[in-house]
Amino acid sequence: MSPPRHRPLPQSDPLRPPGARPLAGGPLWFDRLAEHRSGAAPRLVAVGAVPAAALALLTAPRPALCGLSLDRPRIMAVLNVTPDSFSDGGLHLRPEDALARARALVDAGADILDVGGESTRPGAEPVPEDEEIRRVAPVIAALRAAGVATPISVDTRKAAVAAAAFAAGADVWNDVSALAYDPASLALAAASGRPVVLMHAQGDPRTMQDAPAYDDVLLDVADFLAARIAAAEAAGVPRARILVDPGIGFGKTVAHNLALVRGLALLHGLGCPILFGASRKRFIGAIGGAPAPASRGPGSLAVALEALRQGAQVIRVHDVAETRQAISLWEALNAPA
Ligand code: HH2
């Protein structure tokens, strides 16, 4: 039987009991945890019952990301240069449109710009490598040429696209396949020296929503991410350069997504910052009664605030100004300076 995983129960109250531990070096703390074992109901345990090595991973401050300290929430803004992304497809295909959008996102409070040239929405077809490079590299180069200094991530599953994006000025590799889609990815990630986002997905975008199934979605996603961290470390990517992401909507039913949001804090046990992206996704429309992606802003904020409550460090969103405002209020209430 695999060892248990521990989900801290994050608190923000200024009255910290003796023995409370900081969550990932951030403003939240915990003194109790849920112990999750496959095939058993989670049980409540005190900090003292958790092995020292597991506690060290849960409590250690996370390294800064491109100079951004991760002891407060950061916003990754979505900038898709695709004709078919589910929410902003076709809006920023020309570099000048992408540049204008990027400036607006930075002005609205984006900490990182996530540039993607291949939609991974359910049912999407893969984009040829050279076409994806043609979409993202000129946009990243134009952003840098225009003096945009904000960190840029490239959202791609392909090593050649990541390499072209790095050459054009990207800083971070955001890979929804956790460096597993392209056999060249692990070596490039190691050689590049760049931070990488390892995201969980079950199946390929074309078919991933057909019949997603898990034994225990929270433990299965954590086990998958642990295995990908191990693969990345073995290839030469240190854990200090890795972020993890549960991949909301990637081969998941509404119930799977809800279980992952509720249990998100379990992923702190992997010892990496958590990136969380639920913005405008289908389950928000399904539960919130909002069929059009652009009308899912309020539900997206509700879910983002829950991720913050659980200590997620980076929130990937479309609605940057709204999220910035919500984070400002959340910080004032939960993490006063
Ligand atoms: N979601 C999407 C794309 N990339 N990357 C990470 N790390 N996490 C996510 O949740 C995530 C992601 C899908 O959203 P979007 O980019 O808006 O749509 P599309 O894939 O249709 O371009």
Boltz pocket constraint, residues with backbone or C-beta under 6 A from the ligand:
constraints:
  - pocket:
      binder: B
      contacts: [[A, 78], [A, 80], [A, 82], [A, 84], [A, 85], [A, 86], [A, 87], [A, 88], [A, 116], [A, 118], [A, 119], [A, 120], [A, 121], [A, 155], [A, 174], [A, 175], [A, 176], [A, 197], [A, 199], [A, 245], [A, 247], [A, 248], [A, 275], [A, 276], [A, 277], [A, 278], [A, 279], [A, 316]]
      max_distance: 6.0
